[in-house]
Amino acid sequence: MLVVLALVFGAIAGASAHFALPLRSLRGVSVGPILGALVGAATWTALTWAGAGPDGGWIWLASIAAPVVVTPIALLVLSRTRASRDARTQRDLGIA
């Protein structure tokens, strides 16, 4: 049941990253929180399967740190990819 906290922390990290990073108009507002929640839950699950218990500090640290690190990088890559694809499509269509 404590995995819900990892989901919440991840969603908060993802929402914060969405609003802090540039090019937010090129991605949906829910992409950041969903991605952060998935990374947090995946980290929690992987460490649980590896034998870490919720009473240890490492599972909490990793479940909070992983979305904080991974989500902004993924959002930047997604946004820049979308911007370059949009520019290429506009160029191909003769719009730009």
C-alpha positions in Angstrom: 0.0 0.0 0.0 3.0 2.3 0.5 3.5 2.3 -3.2 0.8 4.9 -3.4 3.2 7.4 -1.7 5.8 6.7 -4.5 3.0 7.4 -7.0 2.1 10.7 -5.3 5.7 11.8 -5.0 6.4 10.9 -8.6 3.3 12.8 -9.8 4.3 15.9 -7.8 7.8 15.7 -9.3 6.4 15.3 -12.8 4.0 18.2 -12.4 6.8 20.4 -11.1 9.0 19.5 -14.0 6.2 20.2 -16.5 5.7 23.7 -15.3 9.5 24.4 -14.7 10.7 23.4 -18.1 10.4 25.3 -21.4 8.3 24.2 -24.4 5.4 23.1 -22.2 3.0 24.0 -25.0 4.3 21.1 -27.0 3.3 18.4 -24.5 0.2 17.6 -22.7 -0.2 18.8 -19.1 -0.7 15.2 -17.9 2.5 13.8 -19.5 4.8 14.9 -16.7 2.7 13.8 -13.7 1.9 10.4 -15.3 5.6 9.8 -16.3 6.7 10.8 -12.8 4.2 8.5 -11.1 5.2 5.6 -13.4 8.9 6.1 -12.7 8.3 6.3 -8.9 6.1 3.2 -8.9 8.5 1.3 -11.1 11.4 2.2 -8.8 9.4 1.2 -5.7 8.4 -2.1 -7.3 11.9 -3.0 -8.5 13.4 -2.3 -5.1 10.6 -4.3 -3.4 11.3 -7.3 -5.7 15.0 -6.9 -4.9 14.2 -7.4 -1.2 14.2 -3.8 0.1 11.5 -3.2 2.7 9.6 -0.1 3.4 11.3 0.3 6.7 14.6 1.0 5.0 15.6 4.5 3.8 17.0 3.5 0.4 13.6 2.5 -1.1 12.2 5.9 -0.1 15.2 7.8 -1.3 15.3 6.0 -4.6 11.5 6.3 -5.2 11.7 10.0 -4.7 15.0 10.7 -6.4 14.3 8.6 -9.6 11.3 10.7 -10.8 13.1 13.9 -9.8 16.0 13.0 -12.1 14.4 11.0 -14.9 11.2 13.0 -15.5 12.8 16.3 -16.5 15.2 14.6 -18.8 12.4 12.7 -20.5 10.2 15.8 -20.8 13.1 17.8 -22.4 13.7 15.0 -24.9 10.0 14.7 -25.7 9.6 18.4 -26.2 12.7 18.9 -28.4 11.7 15.8 -30.5 8.2 17.3 -30.9 9.6 20.7 -31.9 11.9 19.3 -34.5 9.2 17.1 -35.9 6.8 20.0 -36.1 9.4 22.1 -37.9 10.2 19.3 -40.3 6.5 18.8 -41.1 5.9 22.5 -41.6 8.9 22.6 -43.9 7.7 19.6 -45.9 4.2 21.0 -46.2 5.6 24.4 -47.3 3.9 26.2 -44.4 7.1 27.6 -42.8 
